[in-house]
Amino acid sequence: MWTDDLPDPASVEARAYVGLIDALRGRIASGRAAIESSLAQAVKMRQVAIEARCRIFLAQLLLREKSASDALRVLNEIKPDTVRGELLAQSHYWRGMALGGITGEANTEKQRAKTLVEEALRSCLNATDRDFSRVATSNASLARYAVQRISFR
């Protein structure tokens, strides 16, 4: 894996991404092993954002394997006060997916994810000036599409 106890955080995160891609392409065992080793390394390195991303990836795999309770257990280890923005939105979204139709809490989690995406969109729009208005308009269109996708799932 890594050659020392504290590898570059980017390599730990990259290994998790590769693991997710492998698993989604059918190499579930090797993909899961890569995500789990990245998760263990992120915890060891106290890289909270990378740990959260690994947990989200692992939850996605568990959901594909029809193990919603295990996915929920993994996601519940993400402390909401330690992550923000995209990671927080993703954790709420996947928690909602794990809850599925079990409780009304699933819709609450999905709504939290949608709200976080909308807040990010407003923040981006407020931060732009006229030199970037064309890019902002394009990004706003993409963000609105993302919000709609969350709404209809």
Contact map, one row per residue, 1 for C-alpha under 8 A:
111000000000000000000000000000000000000000000000000000000000000000000000000000000000000000000000000000000000000000000000000000000000000000000000000000000
111110100000000000000000000000000000000000000000000000000000000000000000000000000000000000000000000000000000000000000000000000000000000000000000000000000
111110100000000000000000000000000000000000000000000000000000000000000000000000000000000000000000000000000000000000000000000000000000000000000000000000000
011111100000000000000000000000000000000000000000000000000000000000000000000000000000000000000000000000000000000000000000000000000000000000000000000000000
011111100000000000000000000000000000000000000000000000000000000000000000000000000000000000000000000000000000000000000000000000000000000000000000000000000
000111110000000000000000000000000000000000001000000000000000000000000000000000000000000000000000000000000000000000000000000000000000000000000000000000000
011111111011000000000000000000000000000000000000000000000000000000000000000000000000000000000000000000000000000000000000000000000000000000000000000000000
000001111111000000000000000000000000000000000000000000000000000000000000000000000000000000000000000000000000000000000000000000000000000000000000000000000
000000111111100000000000000000000000000001000010010000000000000000000000000000000000000000000000000000000000000000000000000000000000000000000000000000000
000000011111110000000000000000000000000000000000000000000000000000000000000000000000000000000000000000000000000000000000000000000000000000000000000000000
000000111111111000000000000000000000000000000000000000000000000000000000000000000000000000000000000000000000000000000000000000000000000000000000000000000
000000111111111100000000000000000000010011000000010000000000000000000000000000000000000000000000000000000000000000000000000000000000000000000000000000000
000000001111111110000000000000000000010000000000010011000000000000000000000000000000000000000000000000000000000000000000000000000000000000000000000000000
000000000111111111000000000000000000000000000000000000000000000000000000000000000000000000000000000000000000000000000000000000000000000000000000000000000
000000000011111111100000000000000110010000000000000000000000000000000000000000000000000000000000000000000000000000000000000000000000000000000000000000000
000000000001111111110000000000000111011000000000000001001000000000000000000000000000000000000000000000000000000000000000000000000000000000000000000000000
000000000000111111111000000000000010000000000000000000001000000000000000000000000000000000000000000000000000000000000000000000000000000000000000000000000
000000000000011111111100000000100100000000000000000000000000000000000000000000000000000000000000000000000000000000000000000000000000000000000000000000000
000000000000001111111110000001111110000000000000000000000000000000000000000000000000000000000000000000000000000000000000000000000000000000000000000000000
000000000000000111111111000000110010000000000000000000001100100000000000000000000000000000000000000000000000000000000000000000000000000000000000000000000
000000000000000011111111100000100000000000000000000000000000000000000000000000000000000000000000000000000000000000000000000000000000000000000000000000000
000000000000000001111111111101100000000000000000000000000000000000000000000000000000000000000000000000000000000000000000000000000000000000000000000000000
000000000000000000111111111111110000000000000000000000000000100000000000000000000000000000000000000000000000000000000000000000000000000000000000000000000
000000000000000000011111111100000000000000000000000000000000100000000000000000000000000000000000000000000000000000000000000000000000000000000000000000000
000000000000000000001111111100000000000000000000000000000000000000000000000000000000000000000000000000000000000000000000000000000000000000000000000000000
000000000000000000000111111100000000000000000000000000000000000000000000000000000000000000000000000000000000000000000000000000000000000000000000000000000
000000000000000000000111111111100000000000000000000000000000000000000000000000000000000000000000000000000000000000000000000000000000000000000000000000000
000000000000000000000111111111110000000000000000000000000000000000000000000000000000000000000000000000000000000000000000000000000000000000000000000000000
000000000000000000000010001111111000000000000000000000000000000000000000000000000000000000000000000000000000000000000000000000000000000000000000000000000
000000000000000000100110001111111100000000000000000000000000000000000000000000000000000000000000000000000000000000000000000000000000000000000000000000000
000000000000000001111110001111111110000000000000000000000000000000000000000000000000000000000000000000000000000000000000000000000000000000000000000000000
000000000000000000110010000111111111000000000000000000000100100000000000000000000000000000000000000000000000000000000000000000000000000000000000000000000
000000000000000000100000000011111111100000000000000000000000000000000000000000000000000000000000000000000000000000000000000000000000000000000000000000000
000000000000001101100000000001111111110000000000000000000000000000000000000000000000000000000000000000000000000000000000000000000000000000000000000000000
000000000000001110110000000000111111111000000000000001001100000000000000000000000000000000000000000000000000000000000000000000000000000000000000000000000
000000000000000100000000000000011111111100000000000001000100000000000000000000000000000000000000000000000000000000000000000000000000000000000000000000000
000000000000000000000000000000001111111110000000000000000000000000000000000000000000000000000000000000000000000000000000000000000000000000000000000000000
000000000001101100000000000000000111111111000000001001000000000000000000000000000000000000000000000000000000000000000000000000000000000000000000000000000
000000000000000100000000000000000011111111100000011001100000000000000000000000000000000000000000000000000000000000000000000000000000000000000000000000000
000000000000000000000000000000000001111111110000000000000000000000000000000000000000000000000000000000000000000000000000000000000000000000000000000000000
000000000001000000000000000000000000111111111000000000000000000000000000000000000000000000000000000000000000000000000000000000000000000000000000000000000
000000001001000000000000000000000000011111111111011000000000000000000000000000000000000000000000000000000000000000000000000000000000000000000000000000000
000000000000000000000000000000000000001111111111001000000000000000000000000000000000000000000000000000000000000000000000000000000000000000000000000000000
000000000000000000000000000000000000000111111110000000000000000000000000000000000000000000000000000000000000000000000000000000000000000000000000000000000
000001000000000000000000000000000000000011111110000000000000000000000000000000000000000000000000000000000000000000000000000000000000000000000000000000000
000000000000000000000000000000000000000001111111000000000000000000000000000000000000000000000000000000000000000000000000000000000000000000000000000000000
000000001000000000000000000000000000000001111111111000000000000000000000000000000000000000000000000000000000000000000000000000000000000000000000000000000
000000000000000000000000000000000000000001100111111100000000000000000000000000000110000000000000000000000000000000000000000000000000000000000000000000000
000000000000000000000000000000000000000000000011111110000000000000000000000000000110001000000000000000000000000000000000000000000000000000000000000000000
000000001001100000000000000000000000001001000011111111000000000000000000000000000000000000000000000000000000000000000000000000000000000000000000000000000
000000000000000000000000000000000000011001100011111111100000000000000000000000000000000000000000000000000000000000000000000000000000000000000000000000000
000000000000000000000000000000000000000000000001111111110000000000000000000001000010001000100000000000000000000000000000000000000000000000000000000000000
000000000000100000000000000000000000000000000000111111111000000000000000000000000000001000000000000000000000000000000000000000000000000000000000000000000
000000000000100100000000000000000011011000000000011111111100000000000000000000000000000000000000000000000000000000000000000000000000000000000000000000000
000000000000000000000000000000000000001000000000001111111110000000000000011001000000000000000000000000000000000000000000000000000000000000000000000000000
000000000000000000000000000000000000000000000000000111111111000000000000011000000000000001100100000000000000000000000000000000000000000000000000000000000
000000000000000110010000000000000010000000000000000011111111100000000000000000000000000000000000000000000000000000000000000000000000000000000000000000000
000000000000000000010000000000010011000000000000000001111111110000000010010000000000000000000000000000000000000000000000000000000000000000000000000000000
000000000000000000000000000000000000000000000000000000111111111000000111011000000000000000000100000000000000000000000000000000000000000000000000000000000
000000000000000000000000000000000000000000000000000000011111111100000010000000000000000000000100000000000000000000000000000000000000000000000000000000000
000000000000000000010011000000010000000000000000000000001111111110000000000000000000000000000000000000000000000000000000000000000000000000000000000000000
000000000000000000000000000000000000000000000000000000000111111111110110000000000000000000000000000000000000000000000000000000000000000000000000000000000
000000000000000000000000000000000000000000000000000000000011111111110010000000000000000000000000010000000000000000000000000000000000000000000000000000000
000000000000000000000000000000000000000000000000000000000001111111100000000000000000000000000000000000000000000000000000000000000000000000000000000000000
000000000000000000000000000000000000000000000000000000000000111111100000000000000000000000000000000000000000000000000000000000000000000000000000000000000
000000000000000000000000000000000000000000000000000000000000011111110000000000000000000000000000000000000000000000000000000000000000000000000000000000000
000000000000000000000000000000000000000000000000000000000000011111111110000000000000000000000000000000000000000000000000000000000000000000000000000000000
000000000000000000000000000000000000000000000000000000000000011001111111000000000000000000000000011000000000000000000000000000000000000000000000000000000
000000000000000000000000000000000000000000000000000000000000000000111111100000000000000000000000010000000000000000000000000000000000000000000000000000000
000000000000000000000000000000000000000000000000000000000010010000111111110000000000000000000000000000000000000000000000000000000000000000000000000000000
000000000000000000000000000000000000000000000000000000000111011000111111111000000000000000000010010000000000000000000000000000000000000000000000000000000
000000000000000000000000000000000000000000000000000000000010000000011111111100000000000000000010011000000000000000000000000000000000000000000000000000000
000000000000000000000000000000000000000000000000000000000000000000001111111110000000000000000000000000000000000000000000000000000000000000000000000000000
000000000000000000000000000000000000000000000000000000110110000000000111111111000000000000000000000000000000000000000000000000000000000000000000000000000
000000000000000000000000000000000000000000000000000000110010000000000011111111000000000000100110000000000000000000000000000000000000000000000000000000000
000000000000000000000000000000000000000000000000000000000000000000000001111111100000000000000000000000000000000000000000000000000000000000000000000000000
000000000000000000000000000000000000000000000000000000000000000000000000111111100000000000000000000000000000000000000000000000000000000000000000000000000
000000000000000000000000000000000000000000000000000100100000000000000000011111110110000000100000000000000000000000000000000000000000000000000000000000000
000000000000000000000000000000000000000000000000000000000000000000000000000111111110000000000000000000000000000000000000000000000000000000000000000000000
000000000000000000000000000000000000000000000000000000000000000000000000000001111111000100000000000000000000000000000000000000000000000000000000000000000
000000000000000000000000000000000000000000000000000000000000000000000000000000111111000000000000000000000000000000000000000000000000000000000000000000000
000000000000000000000000000000000000000000000001100000000000000000000000000001111111000000000000000000000000000000000000000000000000000000000000000000000
000000000000000000000000000000000000000000000001100100000000000000000000000001111111101100000000000000000000000000000000000000000000000000000000000000000
000000000000000000000000000000000000000000000000000000000000000000000000000000011111111110000000000000000000000000000000000000000000000000000000000000000
000000000000000000000000000000000000000000000000000000000000000000000000000000000011111110000000000000000000000000011001000000000000000000000000000000000
000000000000000000000000000000000000000000000000000000000000000000000000000000000001111111000000000000000000000000011000000000000000000000000000000000000
000000000000000000000000000000000000000000000000100110000000000000000000000000000011111111100000000000000000000000000000000000000000000000000000000000000
000000000000000000000000000000000000000000000000000000000000000000000000000000010011111111110000000000000000000010010000000000000000000000000000000000000
000000000000000000000000000000000000000000000000000000000000000000000000000000000001111111111000000000000000000111011000000000000000000000000000000000000
000000000000000000000000000000000000000000000000000000010000000000000000000000000000011111111100000000000000000010000000000000000000000000000000000000000
000000000000000000000000000000000000000000000000000100010000000000000000001001000000001111111110000000000000000010000000000000000000000000000000000000000
000000000000000000000000000000000000000000000000000000000000000000000000000000000000000111111111000000000000110110000000000000000000000000000000000000000
000000000000000000000000000000000000000000000000000000000000000000000000000000000000000011111111100000000000110110000000000000000000000000000000000000000
000000000000000000000000000000000000000000000000000000010011000000000000001000000000000001111111110000000000000000000000000000000000000000000000000000000
000000000000000000000000000000000000000000000000000000000000000000000011001000000000000000111111111000000100110000000000000000000000000000000000000000000
000000000000000000000000000000000000000000000000000000000000000000000000000000000000000000011111111100001111110000000000000000000000000000000000000000000
000000000000000000000000000000000000000000000000000000000000000000000000000000000000000000001111111100000100010000000000000000000000000000000000000000000
000000000000000000000000000000000000000000000000000000000000001000011011000000000000000000000111111100000100000000000000000000000000000000000000000000000
000000000000000000000000000000000000000000000000000000000000000000010001000000000000000000000011111111101100000000000000000000000000000000000000000000000
000000000000000000000000000000000000000000000000000000000000000000000000000000000000000000000001111111100100000000000000000000000000000000000000000000000
000000000000000000000000000000000000000000000000000000000000000000000000000000000000000000000000001111110100000000000000000000000000000000000000000000000
000000000000000000000000000000000000000000000000000000000000000000000000000000000000000000000000001111110100000000000000000000000000000000000000000000000
000000000000000000000000000000000000000000000000000000000000000000000000000000000000000000000000001111111100000000000000000000000000000000000000000000000
000000000000000000000000000000000000000000000000000000000000000000000000000000000000000000000000000011111111000000000000000000000000000000000000000000000
000000000000000000000000000000000000000000000000000000000000000000000000000000000000000000000001001000111111100000000000000000000000000000000000000000000
000000000000000000000000000000000000000000000000000000000000000000000000000000000000000000000011111111111111110000000000000000000000000000000000000000000
000000000000000000000000000000000000000000000000000000000000000000000000000000000000000000000001000000011111111000000000000000000000000000000000000000000
000000000000000000000000000000000000000000000000000000000000000000000000000000000000000000000001000000011111111100000000000000000000000000000000000000000
000000000000000000000000000000000000000000000000000000000000000000000000000000000000000000011011000000001111111110000000000000000000000000000000000000000
000000000000000000000000000000000000000000000000000000000000000000000000000000000000000000011011100000000111111111000000000000000000000000000000000001100
000000000000000000000000000000000000000000000000000000000000000000000000000000000000000000000000000000000011111111100000000000000000000000000000000000100
000000000000000000000000000000000000000000000000000000000000000000000000000000000000000010011000000000000001111111110000000000000000000000000000000000000
000000000000000000000000000000000000000000000000000000000000000000000000000000000000000111111000000000000000111111111000000000000000000000000000000001000
000000000000000000000000000000000000000000000000000000000000000000000000000000000000000010000000000000000000011111111100000000000000000000000000001001100
000000000000000000000000000000000000000000000000000000000000000000000000000000000000000000000000000000000000001111111110000000000000000000000000000000000
000000000000000000000000000000000000000000000000000000000000000000000000000000000000110110000000000000000000000111111111000000000000000000000000000000000
000000000000000000000000000000000000000000000000000000000000000000000000000000000000110010000000000000000000000011111111100000000000000000000010001000000
000000000000000000000000000000000000000000000000000000000000000000000000000000000000000000000000000000000000000001111111110000000000000000000011001000000
000000000000000000000000000000000000000000000000000000000000000000000000000000000000000000000000000000000000000000111111111000000000000000000000000000000
000000000000000000000000000000000000000000000000000000000000000000000000000000000000100000000000000000000000000000011111111100000000000000000000000000000
000000000000000000000000000000000000000000000000000000000000000000000000000000000000000000000000000000000000000000001111111110000000000000010010000000000
000000000000000000000000000000000000000000000000000000000000000000000000000000000000000000000000000000000000000000000111111111000000000000000000000000000
000000000000000000000000000000000000000000000000000000000000000000000000000000000000000000000000000000000000000000000011111111100000000000000000000000000
000000000000000000000000000000000000000000000000000000000000000000000000000000000000000000000000000000000000000000000001111111110000000100000000000000000
000000000000000000000000000000000000000000000000000000000000000000000000000000000000000000000000000000000000000000000000111111110000000100010000000000000
000000000000000000000000000000000000000000000000000000000000000000000000000000000000000000000000000000000000000000000000011111110000000000000000000000000
000000000000000000000000000000000000000000000000000000000000000000000000000000000000000000000000000000000000000000000000001111111000000000000000000000000
000000000000000000000000000000000000000000000000000000000000000000000000000000000000000000000000000000000000000000000000000111111111100100000000000000000
000000000000000000000000000000000000000000000000000000000000000000000000000000000000000000000000000000000000000000000000000000111111100000000000000000000
000000000000000000000000000000000000000000000000000000000000000000000000000000000000000000000000000000000000000000000000000000011111100000000000000000000
000000000000000000000000000000000000000000000000000000000000000000000000000000000000000000000000000000000000000000000000000000011111110000000000000000000
000000000000000000000000000000000000000000000000000000000000000000000000000000000000000000000000000000000000000000000000000000011111111100000000000000000
000000000000000000000000000000000000000000000000000000000000000000000000000000000000000000000000000000000000000000000000000000011111111110000000000000000
000000000000000000000000000000000000000000000000000000000000000000000000000000000000000000000000000000000000000000000000000000000011111111000000000000000
000000000000000000000000000000000000000000000000000000000000000000000000000000000000000000000000000000000000000000000000000000000001111111100000000000000
000000000000000000000000000000000000000000000000000000000000000000000000000000000000000000000000000000000000000000000000000110010001111111110000000000000
000000000000000000000000000000000000000000000000000000000000000000000000000000000000000000000000000000000000000000000000000000000000111111111000000000000
000000000000000000000000000000000000000000000000000000000000000000000000000000000000000000000000000000000000000000000000000000000000011111111100000000000
000000000000000000000000000000000000000000000000000000000000000000000000000000000000000000000000000000000000000000000000000000000000001111111110000000000
000000000000000000000000000000000000000000000000000000000000000000000000000000000000000000000000000000000000000000000000100010000000000111111111000000000
000000000000000000000000000000000000000000000000000000000000000000000000000000000000000000000000000000000000000000000000000000000000000011111111100000000
000000000000000000000000000000000000000000000000000000000000000000000000000000000000000000000000000000000000000000000000000000000000000001111111110000000
000000000000000000000000000000000000000000000000000000000000000000000000000000000000000000000000000000000000000000001100100000000000000000111111111000000
000000000000000000000000000000000000000000000000000000000000000000000000000000000000000000000000000000000000000000000100000000000000000000011111111100000
000000000000000000000000000000000000000000000000000000000000000000000000000000000000000000000000000000000000000000000000000000000000000000001111111110000
000000000000000000000000000000000000000000000000000000000000000000000000000000000000000000000000000000000000000000000000000000000000000000000111111111000
000000000000000000000000000000000000000000000000000000000000000000000000000000000000000000000000000000000000000001001100000000000000000000000011111111100
000000000000000000000000000000000000000000000000000000000000000000000000000000000000000000000000000000000000000000000000000000000000000000000001111111110
000000000000000000000000000000000000000000000000000000000000000000000000000000000000000000000000000000000000000000000000000000000000000000000000111111111
000000000000000000000000000000000000000000000000000000000000000000000000000000000000000000000000000000000000010011000000000000000000000000000000011111111
000000000000000000000000000000000000000000000000000000000000000000000000000000000000000000000000000000000000011001000000000000000000000000000000001111111
000000000000000000000000000000000000000000000000000000000000000000000000000000000000000000000000000000000000000000000000000000000000000000000000000111111
000000000000000000000000000000000000000000000000000000000000000000000000000000000000000000000000000000000000000000000000000000000000000000000000000011111
